[in-house]
Amino acid sequence: MSPFKQFIFGAAQFQEREEYLEFQYKFLIVLILAVIGAVGFFLGALLWVEQAPSPSRFVAPYSGTELVDAVMAMGLLAFLFHGYRARSMSFYHRLQESKERLRAMASTDVLTGLLNARA
């Protein structure tokens, strides 16, 4: 494991059958880091918006901080849901492949490779 990954994720070790627990652990760490980054960005944007000239007439009903908060919240949610969806689909495909391998193992003879009585 690279020093950067070890710094971010620590020395937690997971066995091969605990892939989903490893995913949950790493996803939680990334989520926490993303929220910390978003808060830092919000604070920086807040300082920048407070020093910026007044907004145009098209965004007058909302303050600058409200617009920054809304855009950043949508971006953060999109990032998190994309990661969760991609990883969930990966687990789904791996599960389908495992089921196919089990079905093939159940229907063929181990020694000869020919179809058995179950097939």
VMD Tcl script that builds the backbone (N, CA, C; Angstrom):
set m [mol new atoms 357]
animate dup $m
set s [atomselect $m all]
$s set {name element resname resid chain x y z} {
  {N N MET 1 A 0.849 -1.177 0.000}
  {CA C MET 1 A 0.000 0.000 0.000}
  {C C MET 1 A 0.892 1.236 0.000}
  {N N SER 2 A 0.534 2.212 -0.834}
  {CA C SER 2 A 1.335 3.423 -0.927}
  {C C SER 2 A 1.220 4.234 0.370}
  {N N PRO 3 A 2.213 5.056 0.662}
  {CA C PRO 3 A 2.151 5.867 1.887}
  {C C PRO 3 A 0.940 6.797 1.920}
  {N N PHE 4 A 0.541 7.295 0.751}
  {CA C PHE 4 A -0.621 8.181 0.708}
  {C C PHE 4 A -1.894 7.432 1.098}
  {N N LYS 5 A -2.095 6.227 0.512}
  {CA C LYS 5 A -3.280 5.429 0.855}
  {C C LYS 5 A -3.250 5.006 2.319}
  {N N GLN 6 A -2.062 4.686 2.809}
  {CA C GLN 6 A -1.957 4.294 4.215}
  {C C GLN 6 A -2.276 5.479 5.122}
  {N N PHE 7 A -1.883 6.681 4.717}
  {CA C PHE 7 A -2.202 7.870 5.506}
  {C C PHE 7 A -3.709 8.131 5.508}
  {N N ILE 8 A -4.343 7.971 4.354}
  {CA C ILE 8 A -5.780 8.240 4.242}
  {C C ILE 8 A -6.608 7.146 4.902}
  {N N PHE 9 A -6.336 5.878 4.575}
  {CA C PHE 9 A -7.191 4.781 5.020}
  {C C PHE 9 A -6.675 4.051 6.253}
  {N N GLY 10 A -5.478 4.365 6.700}
  {CA C GLY 10 A -4.942 3.692 7.875}
  {C C GLY 10 A -4.442 2.304 7.533}
  {N N ALA 11 A -4.218 1.508 8.562}
  {CA C ALA 11 A -3.656 0.171 8.375}
  {C C ALA 11 A -4.723 -0.919 8.473}
  {N N ALA 12 A -5.964 -0.574 8.246}
  {CA C ALA 12 A -7.041 -1.563 8.329}
  {C C ALA 12 A -6.873 -2.607 7.231}
  {N N GLN 13 A -6.978 -3.875 7.610}
  {CA C GLN 13 A -6.849 -4.980 6.665}
  {C C GLN 13 A -8.179 -5.736 6.592}
  {N N PHE 14 A -8.576 -6.106 5.396}
  {CA C PHE 14 A -9.805 -6.853 5.183}
  {C C PHE 14 A -9.479 -8.110 4.395}
  {N N GLN 15 A -10.187 -9.182 4.701}
  {CA C GLN 15 A -10.010 -10.414 3.951}
  {C C GLN 15 A -10.778 -10.324 2.643}
  {N N GLU 16 A -10.542 -11.290 1.763}
  {CA C GLU 16 A -11.160 -11.247 0.444}
  {C C GLU 16 A -12.689 -11.318 0.523}
  {N N ARG 17 A -13.215 -12.075 1.454}
  {CA C ARG 17 A -14.672 -12.204 1.556}
  {C C ARG 17 A -15.324 -10.996 2.230}
  {N N GLU 18 A -14.534 -10.053 2.706}
  {CA C GLU 18 A -15.051 -8.857 3.367}
  {C C GLU 18 A -14.944 -7.629 2.470}
  {N N GLU 19 A -15.119 -7.821 1.172}
  {CA C GLU 19 A -14.976 -6.718 0.231}
  {C C GLU 19 A -15.990 -5.615 0.492}
  {N N TYR 20 A -17.210 -6.002 0.822}
  {CA C TYR 20 A -18.233 -4.988 1.037}
  {C C TYR 20 A -17.931 -4.164 2.287}
  {N N LEU 21 A -17.408 -4.801 3.340}
  {CA C LEU 21 A -17.024 -4.047 4.529}
  {C C LEU 21 A -15.877 -3.092 4.219}
  {N N GLU 22 A -14.940 -3.544 3.404}
  {CA C GLU 22 A -13.832 -2.675 3.002}
  {C C GLU 22 A -14.359 -1.483 2.208}
  {N N PHE 23 A -15.303 -1.744 1.299}
  {CA C PHE 23 A -15.901 -0.657 0.532}
  {C C PHE 23 A -16.605 0.338 1.453}
  {N N GLN 24 A -17.384 -0.157 2.418}
  {CA C GLN 24 A -18.079 0.736 3.345}
  {C C GLN 24 A -17.090 1.580 4.136}
  {N N TYR 25 A -16.017 0.965 4.604}
  {CA C TYR 25 A -14.999 1.674 5.370}
  {C C TYR 25 A -14.349 2.777 4.532}
  {N N LYS 26 A -13.917 2.415 3.326}
  {CA C LYS 26 A -13.256 3.399 2.476}
  {C C LYS 26 A -14.226 4.473 2.002}
  {N N PHE 27 A -15.474 4.092 1.731}
  {CA C PHE 27 A -16.463 5.074 1.314}
  {C C PHE 27 A -16.725 6.079 2.424}
  {N N LEU 28 A -16.785 5.615 3.667}
  {CA C LEU 28 A -16.987 6.520 4.794}
  {C C LEU 28 A -15.817 7.478 4.934}
  {N N ILE 29 A -14.597 6.984 4.775}
  {CA C ILE 29 A -13.421 7.851 4.862}
  {C C ILE 29 A -13.457 8.909 3.756}
  {N N VAL 30 A -13.762 8.485 2.540}
  {CA C VAL 30 A -13.831 9.432 1.425}
  {C C VAL 30 A -14.963 10.427 1.650}
  {N N LEU 31 A -16.080 9.978 2.171}
  {CA C LEU 31 A -17.193 10.873 2.462}
  {C C LEU 31 A -16.787 11.934 3.483}
  {N N ILE 32 A -16.118 11.517 4.543}
  {CA C ILE 32 A -15.667 12.465 5.557}
  {C C ILE 32 A -14.697 13.474 4.960}
  {N N LEU 33 A -13.751 13.001 4.148}
  {CA C LEU 33 A -12.795 13.914 3.526}
  {C C LEU 33 A -13.475 14.861 2.540}
  {N N ALA 34 A -14.477 14.364 1.814}
  {CA C ALA 34 A -15.205 15.214 0.880}
  {C C ALA 34 A -15.976 16.302 1.617}
  {N N VAL 35 A -16.577 15.951 2.740}
  {CA C VAL 35 A -17.318 16.949 3.520}
  {C C VAL 35 A -16.355 17.989 4.095}
  {N N ILE 36 A -15.194 17.543 4.578}
  {CA C ILE 36 A -14.200 18.491 5.091}
  {C C ILE 36 A -13.743 19.421 3.970}
  {N N GLY 37 A -13.508 18.865 2.779}
  {CA C GLY 37 A -13.122 19.694 1.643}
  {C C GLY 37 A -14.222 20.665 1.243}
  {N N ALA 38 A -15.466 20.186 1.256}
  {CA C ALA 38 A -16.588 21.062 0.894}
  {C C ALA 38 A -16.743 22.191 1.895}
  {N N VAL 39 A -16.593 21.885 3.170}
  {CA C VAL 39 A -16.693 22.936 4.186}
  {C C VAL 39 A -15.589 23.964 3.978}
  {N N GLY 40 A -14.370 23.497 3.692}
  {CA C GLY 40 A -13.282 24.431 3.411}
  {C C GLY 40 A -13.581 25.286 2.192}
  {N N PHE 41 A -14.142 24.645 1.155}
  {CA C PHE 41 A -14.504 25.409 -0.037}
  {C C PHE 41 A -15.605 26.415 0.269}
  {N N PHE 42 A -16.604 26.007 1.051}
  {CA C PHE 42 A -17.681 26.922 1.430}
  {C C PHE 42 A -17.129 28.137 2.168}
  {N N LEU 43 A -16.234 27.888 3.108}
  {CA C LEU 43 A -15.670 29.009 3.860}
  {C C LEU 43 A -14.874 29.938 2.958}
  {N N GLY 44 A -14.087 29.347 2.051}
  {CA C GLY 44 A -13.343 30.181 1.108}
  {C C GLY 44 A -14.261 30.953 0.183}
  {N N ALA 45 A -15.306 30.290 -0.312}
  {CA C ALA 45 A -16.267 30.968 -1.190}
  {C C ALA 45 A -17.026 32.045 -0.438}
  {N N LEU 46 A -17.331 31.788 0.810}
  {CA C LEU 46 A -18.028 32.788 1.625}
  {C C LEU 46 A -17.181 34.035 1.776}
  {N N LEU 47 A -15.908 33.862 2.044}
  {CA C LEU 47 A -15.025 35.020 2.157}
  {C C LEU 47 A -14.904 35.746 0.830}
  {N N TRP 48 A -14.853 34.979 -0.271}
  {CA C TRP 48 A -14.741 35.605 -1.580}
  {C C TRP 48 A -16.028 36.336 -1.958}
  {N N VAL 49 A -17.190 35.741 -1.674}
  {CA C VAL 49 A -18.474 36.341 -2.039}
  {C C VAL 49 A -18.720 37.610 -1.233}
  {N N GLU 50 A -18.316 37.610 0.023}
  {CA C GLU 50 A -18.514 38.793 0.851}
  {C C GLU 50 A -17.703 39.974 0.330}
  {N N GLN 51 A -16.582 39.702 -0.342}
  {CA C GLN 51 A -15.749 40.782 -0.869}
  {C C GLN 51 A -16.089 41.113 -2.319}
  {N N ALA 52 A -16.905 40.283 -2.963}
  {CA C ALA 52 A -17.252 40.488 -4.372}
  {C C ALA 52 A -18.289 41.604 -4.499}
  {N N PRO 53 A -18.371 42.207 -5.685}
  {CA C PRO 53 A -19.418 43.210 -5.892}
  {C C PRO 53 A -20.807 42.587 -5.812}
  {N N SER 54 A -21.825 43.402 -5.726}
  {CA C SER 54 A -23.191 42.900 -5.556}
  {C C SER 54 A -23.598 42.042 -6.753}
  {N N PRO 55 A -24.445 41.017 -6.523}
  {CA C PRO 55 A -24.857 40.122 -7.616}
  {C C PRO 55 A -25.729 40.838 -8.634}
  {N N SER 56 A -25.845 40.237 -9.795}
  {CA C SER 56 A -26.659 40.835 -10.859}
  {C C SER 56 A -28.138 40.760 -10.496}
  {N N ARG 57 A -28.968 41.387 -11.295}
  {CA C ARG 57 A -30.402 41.446 -10.985}
  {C C ARG 57 A -31.079 40.091 -11.151}
  {N N PHE 58 A -30.442 39.119 -11.857}
  {CA C PHE 58 A -31.050 37.812 -12.075}
  {C C PHE 58 A -30.989 36.930 -10.831}
  {N N VAL 59 A -30.061 37.159 -9.952}
  {CA C VAL 59 A -29.930 36.345 -8.749}
  {C C VAL 59 A -30.213 37.160 -7.494}
  {N N ALA 60 A -30.901 38.277 -7.641}
  {CA C ALA 60 A -31.157 39.173 -6.517}
  {C C ALA 60 A -31.930 38.524 -5.368}
  {N N PRO 61 A -32.877 37.600 -5.603}
  {CA C PRO 61 A -33.596 37.035 -4.464}
  {C C PRO 61 A -32.716 36.190 -3.541}
  {N N TYR 62 A -31.556 35.770 -4.002}
  {CA C TYR 62 A -30.693 34.917 -3.197}
  {C C TYR 62 A -29.385 35.623 -2.911}
  {N N SER 63 A -28.882 35.406 -1.702}
  {CA C SER 63 A -27.574 35.966 -1.379}
  {C C SER 63 A -26.490 35.112 -2.022}
  {N N GLY 64 A -25.304 35.636 -2.055}
  {CA C GLY 64 A -24.192 34.906 -2.655}
  {C C GLY 64 A -23.889 33.619 -1.925}
  {N N THR 65 A -23.989 33.639 -0.616}
  {CA C THR 65 A -23.696 32.428 0.153}
  {C C THR 65 A -24.737 31.339 -0.088}
  {N N GLU 66 A -25.989 31.724 -0.279}
  {CA C GLU 66 A -27.024 30.729 -0.561}
  {C C GLU 66 A -26.781 30.056 -1.910}
  {N N LEU 67 A -26.369 30.826 -2.900}
  {CA C LEU 67 A -26.082 30.251 -4.215}
  {C C LEU 67 A -24.882 29.314 -4.147}
  {N N VAL 68 A -23.846 29.724 -3.448}
  {CA C VAL 68 A -22.664 28.880 -3.315}
  {C C VAL 68 A -23.028 27.598 -2.575}
  {N N ASP 69 A -23.805 27.711 -1.515}
  {CA C ASP 69 A -24.227 26.531 -0.757}
  {C C ASP 69 A -25.029 25.570 -1.633}
  {N N ALA 70 A -25.952 26.081 -2.415}
  {CA C ALA 70 A -26.788 25.229 -3.255}
  {C C ALA 70 A -25.963 24.514 -4.323}
  {N N VAL 71 A -25.089 25.237 -4.984}
  {CA C VAL 71 A -24.271 24.635 -6.036}
  {C C VAL 71 A -23.330 23.587 -5.454}
  {N N MET 72 A -22.703 23.894 -4.346}
  {CA C MET 72 A -21.767 22.950 -3.741}
  {C C MET 72 A -22.488 21.723 -3.193}
  {N N ALA 73 A -23.651 21.896 -2.620}
  {CA C ALA 73 A -24.410 20.748 -2.120}
  {C C ALA 73 A -24.802 19.823 -3.266}
  {N N MET 74 A -25.241 20.390 -4.387}
  {CA C MET 74 A -25.599 19.564 -5.534}
  {C C MET 74 A -24.381 18.848 -6.096}
  {N N GLY 75 A -23.254 19.536 -6.173}
  {CA C GLY 75 A -22.032 18.914 -6.671}
  {C C GLY 75 A -21.553 17.792 -5.767}
  {N N LEU 76 A -21.602 18.018 -4.465}
  {CA C LEU 76 A -21.177 16.997 -3.512}
  {C C LEU 76 A -22.084 15.771 -3.579}
  {N N LEU 77 A -23.383 15.997 -3.639}
  {CA C LEU 77 A -24.309 14.873 -3.748}
  {C C LEU 77 A -24.104 14.099 -5.049}
  {N N ALA 78 A -23.880 14.806 -6.131}
  {CA C ALA 78 A -23.643 14.130 -7.412}
  {C C ALA 78 A -22.381 13.281 -7.338}
  {N N PHE 79 A -21.326 13.809 -6.751}
  {CA C PHE 79 A -20.078 13.066 -6.614}
  {C C PHE 79 A -20.270 11.806 -5.778}
  {N N LEU 80 A -20.934 11.936 -4.649}
  {CA C LEU 80 A -21.115 10.800 -3.755}
  {C C LEU 80 A -22.019 9.731 -4.357}
  {N N PHE 81 A -23.120 10.127 -4.977}
  {CA C PHE 81 A -24.019 9.151 -5.571}
  {C C PHE 81 A -23.376 8.459 -6.774}
  {N N HIS 82 A -22.570 9.180 -7.529}
  {CA C HIS 82 A -21.874 8.553 -8.644}
  {C C HIS 82 A -20.919 7.470 -8.141}
  {N N GLY 83 A -20.155 7.781 -7.110}
  {CA C GLY 83 A -19.237 6.790 -6.549}
  {C C GLY 83 A -19.953 5.594 -5.977}
  {N N TYR 84 A -21.036 5.837 -5.275}
  {CA C TYR 84 A -21.798 4.745 -4.676}
  {C C TYR 84 A -22.432 3.870 -5.755}
  {N N ARG 85 A -22.960 4.489 -6.792}
  {CA C ARG 85 A -23.590 3.728 -7.873}
  {C C ARG 85 A -22.566 2.890 -8.616}
  {N N ALA 86 A -21.433 3.479 -8.905}
  {CA C ALA 86 A -20.400 2.748 -9.655}
  {C C ALA 86 A -19.918 1.547 -8.851}
  {N N ARG 87 A -19.700 1.724 -7.566}
  {CA C ARG 87 A -19.204 0.616 -6.749}
  {C C ARG 87 A -20.298 -0.444 -6.565}
  {N N SER 88 A -21.535 -0.028 -6.397}
  {CA C SER 88 A -22.635 -0.983 -6.255}
  {C C SER 88 A -22.791 -1.822 -7.521}
  {N N MET 89 A -22.660 -1.199 -8.682}
  {CA C MET 89 A -22.746 -1.952 -9.931}
  {C C MET 89 A -21.582 -2.929 -10.057}
  {N N SER 90 A -20.420 -2.546 -9.575}
  {CA C SER 90 A -19.272 -3.441 -9.594}
  {C C SER 90 A -19.553 -4.681 -8.747}
  {N N PHE 91 A -20.120 -4.484 -7.562}
  {CA C PHE 91 A -20.473 -5.623 -6.713}
  {C C PHE 91 A -21.543 -6.486 -7.368}
  {N N TYR 92 A -22.509 -5.868 -8.024}
  {CA C TYR 92 A -23.571 -6.615 -8.688}
  {C C TYR 92 A -22.996 -7.496 -9.804}
  {N N HIS 93 A -22.121 -6.937 -10.627}
  {CA C HIS 93 A -21.526 -7.718 -11.714}
  {C C HIS 93 A -20.662 -8.849 -11.164}
  {N N ARG 94 A -19.936 -8.586 -10.100}
  {CA C ARG 94 A -19.119 -9.634 -9.500}
  {C C ARG 94 A -19.999 -10.745 -8.945}
  {N N LEU 95 A -21.134 -10.394 -8.365}
  {CA C LEU 95 A -22.074 -11.387 -7.848}
  {C C LEU 95 A -22.637 -12.236 -8.983}
  {N N GLN 96 A -22.975 -11.613 -10.108}
  {CA C GLN 96 A -23.496 -12.355 -11.252}
  {C C GLN 96 A -22.453 -13.326 -11.796}
  {N N GLU 97 A -21.198 -12.887 -11.863}
  {CA C GLU 97 A -20.133 -13.772 -12.331}
  {C C GLU 97 A -19.948 -14.950 -11.379}
  {N N SER 98 A -20.037 -14.707 -10.086}
  {CA C SER 98 A -19.898 -15.786 -9.105}
  {C C SER 98 A -21.034 -16.792 -9.235}
  {N N LYS 99 A -22.249 -16.298 -9.464}
  {CA C LYS 99 A -23.380 -17.200 -9.640}
  {C C LYS 99 A -23.192 -18.078 -10.872}
  {N N GLU 100 A -22.689 -17.512 -11.948}
  {CA C GLU 100 A -22.447 -18.296 -13.159}
  {C C GLU 100 A -21.379 -19.360 -12.927}
  {N N ARG 101 A -20.311 -18.996 -12.214}
  {CA C ARG 101 A -19.274 -19.987 -11.915}
  {C C ARG 101 A -19.826 -21.113 -11.046}
  {N N LEU 102 A -20.661 -20.778 -10.057}
  {CA C LEU 102 A -21.266 -21.802 -9.202}
  {C C LEU 102 A -22.204 -22.702 -10.003}
  {N N ARG 103 A -22.959 -22.113 -10.910}
  {CA C ARG 103 A -23.869 -22.901 -11.742}
  {C C ARG 103 A -23.074 -23.867 -12.626}
  {N N ALA 104 A -21.970 -23.394 -13.177}
  {CA C ALA 104 A -21.134 -24.263 -14.009}
  {C C ALA 104 A -20.497 -25.354 -13.165}
  {N N MET 105 A -20.046 -25.039 -11.965}
  {CA C MET 105 A -19.438 -26.039 -11.089}
  {C C MET 105 A -20.459 -27.087 -10.670}
  {N N ALA 106 A -21.706 -26.678 -10.470}
  {CA C ALA 106 A -22.737 -27.612 -10.033}
  {C C ALA 106 A -23.194 -28.541 -11.159}
  {N N SER 107 A -23.032 -28.116 -12.393}
  {CA C SER 107 A -23.550 -28.928 -13.493}
  {C C SER 107 A -22.486 -29.734 -14.233}
  {N N THR 108 A -21.231 -29.625 -13.845}
  {CA C THR 108 A -20.186 -30.404 -14.508}
  {C C THR 108 A -19.449 -31.279 -13.500}
  {N N ASP 109 A -18.912 -32.353 -14.021}
  {CA C ASP 109 A -18.126 -33.264 -13.203}
  {C C ASP 109 A -16.735 -32.671 -13.012}
  {N N VAL 110 A -16.226 -32.780 -11.785}
  {CA C VAL 110 A -14.939 -32.172 -11.462}
  {C C VAL 110 A -13.798 -32.845 -12.214}
  {N N LEU 111 A -13.832 -34.157 -12.291}
  {CA C LEU 111 A -12.716 -34.883 -12.897}
  {C C LEU 111 A -12.720 -34.829 -14.418}
  {N N THR 112 A -13.891 -35.034 -15.014}
  {CA C THR 112 A -13.949 -35.147 -16.479}
  {C C THR 112 A -14.338 -33.858 -17.163}
  {N N GLY 113 A -15.038 -32.974 -16.470}
  {CA C GLY 113 A -15.508 -31.745 -17.086}
  {C C GLY 113 A -16.767 -31.924 -17.912}
  {N N LEU 114 A -17.342 -33.131 -17.889}
  {CA C LEU 114 A -18.578 -33.411 -18.626}
  {C C LEU 114 A -19.774 -33.057 -17.764}
  {N N LEU 115 A -20.931 -32.914 -18.430}
  {CA C LEU 115 A -22.160 -32.618 -17.693}
  {C C LEU 115 A -22.505 -33.778 -16.767}
  {N N ASN 116 A -23.018 -33.461 -15.598}
  {CA C ASN 116 A -23.381 -34.495 -14.639}
  {C C ASN 116 A -24.898 -34.659 -14.599}
  {N N ALA 117 A -25.396 -35.411 -13.634}
  {CA C ALA 117 A -26.835 -35.710 -13.534}
  {C C ALA 117 A -27.664 -34.431 -13.250}
  {N N ARG 118 A -27.091 -33.479 -12.553}
  {CA C ARG 118 A -27.829 -32.223 -12.266}
  {C C ARG 118 A -28.094 -31.426 -13.521}
  {N N ALA 119 A -27.194 -31.563 -14.493}
  {CA C ALA 119 A -27.342 -30.780 -15.730}
  {C C ALA 119 A -28.457 -31.378 -16.568}
}
mol reanalyze $m
mol bondsrecalc $m
mol representation Tube
mol addrep $m
